[in-house]
Amino acid sequence: MTTTLQLAHEAFPIYSQLSPSKRAGFLDAISEEIMAIGDQLIETCCAESGLPAARITGERARTCGQLQLFARLLREGSWVDARIDALPAPRPVIRRMLIPLGPVAVFGASNFPLAFSTAGGDTASALAAGCPVVVKAHSSHLRTHALVAAAIDKAATRTGMPKGVFGGLQLSHEEAVALVENPIIQAVGFTGSRRVGMLLYRAATQRPQPIPVFAEMSSINPVVLLESALTQKTAQGLAASVTLGVGQFCTNPGLVLFIDSAAASAFVNAFGEAMSNALPGRMLNAGIQKAYDSGVEALQKASGVTEIARSSKEGEGRPFAFSVSADLFLADAHLSDEVFGPATLLVRCKDEAQLLEVLQSLEGQLTATVHGEGPLLARVTDVLVQKAGRVIYGGYPTGVEVCDSMQHGGPFPSTTDPRFTSVGTAAILRFVRPVAYQDFPAELLPEALQDGNPLGIMRTVNGKLTREAVQ
């Protein structure tokens, strides 16, 4: 670890000063080298994770697509948010832009062995920002990590990147904390459990020089069903979302709210039938299976909670559905704990006021969803916007599009900083900081801040967005 960190430290002043086009070329080369691994990557990943080949093939495409998206962002260049105020004296000339933070530690996730791991979104956005990356490989897919890490190294050599721009490590829990505590590391990207995320967060904030930890942790992703949405079609769609990928998505809908009625009773029956027909599946690792079993057992033993369905097939990763009254839900904080896997809890509310009360009681979420129409829709939406980073109408939260407008991050404990996202081009903003140059001579200015705008990027010049040179 010491050598890897020292190389990252030495790489930073070189890599951070490379042109956007060179960094973009590196990202594109990583994508090409990952694809060049071919079937070996798919087969290895499937063997380690238990995920089907179709899922891993799609995840590989997502991983490469992310890298290419950031490459395009770099080539366009305006993301640096250049601002220039060059008004007549006696006012100073001030020029501001975003610059990279420094070496970033990335912790691979168990549930996405490609897209949230070695060359996933955290790595892609940090490299795009100009930061060397040190990845702590996840123990569930070490061979997959080795293949992808070798592809990144090959891409770095091919494109002339400085030695140390990327490093991969296999670490114990204690060593992982030491990685975060090392003064060379300037930021952390993490996807995983609340317990581990907070352990790393505390380690980072207790350093002599505290650093940001962008941890995506715990979310139950509430779904609100208004009266008009309590249909068989919704029941089937919801069951499909709950059980997708054996429920192992951070956006899995773990809580469903509705107002009791005859339509609600029919919906519960239809949803229970759909969950009974859902199939079990191998979970990602023994630890996740054990935690899921414990979560299901806790719901089975909780006072007033009724099991309304379980998969008709036995096996690990068995889908379950439970129901509870809103009164009991509000009285037991543990009922809002995340159960990572194919299980969900239906909460029956007496009236509109109680439904809103339950929503207000929830912690921060990655997503919140509402289905239906009527006067309650606007009031529900107002609450959901305060609780979640992404609010969804008429759909389901599983599936996180990689695009410029995506927000994958919400109020605590879904993440440690709701101002940022770990998916989409805005993820780059986690690994940069602003700097302002005041009255600097032209020859010392970065290209993005030079009067002539040689990069041709959009800038805010004297209060106006423009690509034109400073006059």
Secondary structure, 3 states (H helix, E strand, C coil): CHHHHHHHHHHHHHHCCCCHHHHHHHHHHHHHHHHHHCHHHHHHHHHHHCCCHHHHHHHHHHHHHHHHHHHHHHHHCHHHCCEEECCCCCCCCEEEEEEECCCEEEECCCCCCCCCCCCCHHHHHHHHHCCCEEEECCHHHHHHHHHHHHHHHHHHHHCCCCCCCEEEECCCHHHHHHHHHCCCCCEEEEECCHHHHHHHHHHHHCCCCCCCEEEECCCCCEEEECHHHCCHHHHHHHHHHHHHHHHCCCCCCCEEEEECCHHHHHHHHHHHHHHHHCCCCCCCCHHHHHHHHHHHHHHHHCCCCEEEEECCCCCCCCCEEEEEEHHHHHHCHHHHCCCCCCEEEEEEECCHHHHHHHHHHCCCEEEEEEECCCCHHHHHHHHHHHHEEEEEECCCCCCCCCCCCCCCCCCCCCECCCCCCCCCHHHHHHHEEEEEEECCCHHHCCHHHCCCCCCCCCEEECCEEECCCCC
